[in-house]
Amino acid sequence: MVFPREVLNELKWRYDSLDEAEITYVHRGAPGDIMTIKGAAIVALGRSFFDTGDATIPYHRIVRIIWKGTLVFGKY
C-alpha cells in the first residue's frame, strides 16, 4: 500500500518539485467538504501533516494526488 506522505516525498525529492502536483483533501466547510490545492502551496512536509501558508493538514485527509495530469494516489 502506498501512502500519500510517501508519494509527496517522492515527488519532492526525486523530481525536485511539487509545483506540478494537485492535492485533493477533505476540508470541512468547503463546498462538498473537498478542497484541491496546487503543490506549490505546500511549505513543508512533516511526519503526520503537511503545511501550507494557511493551514496544517493531516495526510490521512488526502483523497487524491495528481501529478502532471496523472493520478499517482487515490484513496477511493
MIDOSE-1310 file (N, C-alpha, C; in nm, 2 decimals, decimal comma, always signed):
residues 76
mvfp	+0,08/-0,12/+0,00/+0,00/+0,00/+0,00/+0,09/+0,12/+0,00; +0,05/+0,22/-0,08/+0,13/+0,35/-0,09/+0,05/+0,45/-0,01; +0,13/+0,53/+0,07/+0,07/+0,63/+0,15/+0,09/+0,77/+0,09; +0,00/+0,87/+0,11/+0,02/+1,00/+0,05/+0,15/+1,07/+0,09
revl	+0,20/+1,05/+0,21/+0,32/+1,11/+0,25/+0,44/+1,06/+0,17; +0,44/+0,93/+0,14/+0,54/+0,87/+0,05/+0,54/+0,93/-0,09; +0,42/+0,94/-0,14/+0,41/+1,00/-0,28/+0,46/+1,14/-0,28; +0,42/+1,23/-0,18/+0,46/+1,36/-0,18/+0,61/+1,38/-0,16
nelk	+0,67/+1,29/-0,08/+0,81/+1,30/-0,06/+0,89/+1,25/-0,18; +0,84/+1,15/-0,25/+0,90/+1,11/-0,38/+0,90/+1,22/-0,48; +0,78/+1,29/-0,50/+0,77/+1,40/-0,59/+0,87/+1,51/-0,56; +0,88/+1,54/-0,43/+0,96/+1,65/-0,38/+1,11/+1,62/-0,41
wryd	+1,15/+1,50/-0,37/+1,30/+1,46/-0,37/+1,34/+1,40/-0,50; +1,26/+1,32/-0,57/+1,31/+1,26/-0,69/+1,29/+1,36/-0,81; +1,18/+1,43/-0,81/+1,15/+1,52/-0,93/+1,18/+1,67/-0,89; +1,22/+1,69/-0,77/+1,27/+1,82/-0,72/+1,16/+1,93/-0,72
slde	+1,04/+1,89/-0,72/+0,93/+1,99/-0,72/+0,79/+1,93/-0,69; +0,72/+2,00/-0,62/+0,57/+1,97/-0,60/+0,48/+2,06/-0,68; +0,55/+2,15/-0,76/+0,47/+2,25/-0,83/+0,37/+2,20/-0,93; +0,39/+2,08/-0,99/+0,30/+2,03/-1,09/+0,20/+1,93/-1,03
aeit	+0,20/+1,92/-0,90/+0,10/+1,83/-0,83/-0,02/+1,91/-0,79; -0,13/+1,84/-0,79/-0,26/+1,89/-0,73/-0,30/+1,79/-0,62; -0,33/+1,84/-0,51/-0,36/+1,76/-0,39/-0,51/+1,79/-0,35; -0,59/+1,69/-0,35/-0,73/+1,70/-0,31/-0,75/+1,63/-0,17
yvhr	-0,81/+1,71/-0,08/-0,83/+1,65/+0,05/-0,96/+1,70/+0,11; -1,00/+1,63/+0,22/-1,12/+1,66/+0,29/-1,10/+1,79/+0,37; -1,19/+1,88/+0,35/-1,18/+2,01/+0,41/-1,32/+2,05/+0,46; -1,35/+2,02/+0,58/-1,49/+2,05/+0,63/-1,52/+2,20/+0,62
gapg	-1,63/+2,23/+0,56/-1,67/+2,37/+0,54/-1,66/+2,41/+0,40; -1,58/+2,35/+0,32/-1,56/+2,38/+0,18/-1,68/+2,32/+0,11; -1,71/+2,37/-0,01/-1,82/+2,31/-0,09/-1,79/+2,16/-0,11; -1,89/+2,08/-0,07/-1,87/+1,93/-0,09/-1,77/+1,87/+0,01
dimt	-1,72/+1,95/+0,10/-1,62/+1,91/+0,20/-1,49/+1,86/+0,14; -1,46/+1,91/+0,02/-1,34/+1,87/-0,06/-1,27/+2,00/-0,11; -1,14/+2,00/-0,10/-1,06/+2,11/-0,15/-0,94/+2,06/-0,23; -0,91/+2,13/-0,33/-0,79/+2,10/-0,41/-0,69/+2,22/-0,41
ikga	-0,56/+2,18/-0,38/-0,46/+2,29/-0,38/-0,35/+2,25/-0,48; -0,27/+2,34/-0,52/-0,15/+2,32/-0,60/-0,04/+2,28/-0,51; +0,05/+2,19/-0,56/+0,17/+2,15/-0,48/+0,25/+2,27/-0,44; +0,26/+2,37/-0,52/+0,34/+2,49/-0,49/+0,29/+2,56/-0,36
aiva	+0,17/+2,53/-0,31/+0,12/+2,59/-0,19/+0,18/+2,52/-0,06; +0,24/+2,40/-0,08/+0,29/+2,33/+0,03/+0,43/+2,39/+0,07; +0,44/+2,42/+0,20/+0,56/+2,49/+0,25/+0,65/+2,38/+0,31; +0,59/+2,28/+0,38/+0,67/+2,18/+0,45/+0,60/+2,05/+0,45
lgrs	+0,67/+1,94/+0,45/+0,62/+1,80/+0,46/+0,67/+1,75/+0,60; +0,57/+1,73/+0,69/+0,61/+1,68/+0,82/+0,58/+1,53/+0,83; +0,59/+1,48/+0,96/+0,57/+1,34/+0,98/+0,43/+1,30/+0,96; +0,33/+1,37/+1,02/+0,19/+1,34/+1,01/+0,11/+1,44/+0,94
ffdt	+0,17/+1,56/+0,91/+0,09/+1,67/+0,85/+0,18/+1,73/+0,74; +0,11/+1,81/+0,65/+0,18/+1,89/+0,56/+0,13/+2,03/+0,59; +0,22/+2,13/+0,57/+0,19/+2,27/+0,59/+0,18/+2,35/+0,46; +0,07/+2,43/+0,46/+0,06/+2,53/+0,36/+0,08/+2,67/+0,43
gdat	+0,07/+2,77/+0,35/+0,08/+2,91/+0,41/-0,03/+2,94/+0,51; -0,15/+2,87/+0,50/-0,26/+2,90/+0,58/-0,30/+2,79/+0,68; -0,26/+2,67/+0,66/-0,31/+2,56/+0,74/-0,21/+2,44/+0,75; -0,24/+2,36/+0,85/-0,17/+2,23/+0,87/-0,27/+2,12/+0,85
ipyh	-0,24/+2,03/+0,75/-0,34/+1,93/+0,71/-0,28/+1,79/+0,73; -0,35/+1,71/+0,80/-0,30/+1,57/+0,82/-0,31/+1,49/+0,69; -0,21/+1,40/+0,67/-0,20/+1,32/+0,55/-0,33/+1,23/+0,53; -0,39/+1,19/+0,64/-0,50/+1,10/+0,62/-0,62/+1,16/+0,56
rivr	-0,62/+1,29/+0,55/-0,73/+1,36/+0,48/-0,72/+1,37/+0,33; -0,60/+1,34/+0,28/-0,57/+1,34/+0,13/-0,65/+1,23/+0,06; -0,73/+1,26/-0,04/-0,80/+1,16/-0,11/-0,75/+1,14/-0,25; -0,67/+1,23/-0,31/-0,62/+1,22/-0,44/-0,49/+1,31/-0,46
iiwk	-0,40/+1,25/-0,53/-0,28/+1,33/-0,58/-0,27/+1,31/-0,73; -0,27/+1,42/-0,80/-0,25/+1,42/-0,94/-0,12/+1,49/-0,97; -0,03/+1,43/-1,06/+0,10/+1,49/-1,09/+0,11/+1,49/-1,25; +0,12/+1,60/-1,30/+0,13/+1,62/-1,45/+0,01/+1,55/-1,52
gtlv	-0,11/+1,56/-1,46/-0,23/+1,51/-1,52/-0,25/+1,36/-1,50; -0,16/+1,29/-1,42/-0,17/+1,15/-1,40/-0,20/+1,13/-1,25; -0,30/+1,04/-1,22/-0,34/+1,01/-1,09/-0,22/+0,92/-1,03; -0,16/+0,97/-0,92/-0,05/+0,89/-0,86/-0,09/+0,84/-0,72
fgky	-0,20/+0,89/-0,67/-0,25/+0,84/-0,54/-0,40/+0,87/-0,54; -0,48/+0,76/-0,51/-0,62/+0,78/-0,50/-0,67/+0,69/-0,38; -0,75/+0,75/-0,29/-0,80/+0,67/-0,18/-0,92/+0,59/-0,22; -1,00/+0,64/-0,31/-1,12/+0,57/-0,34/-1,12/+0,52/-0,48
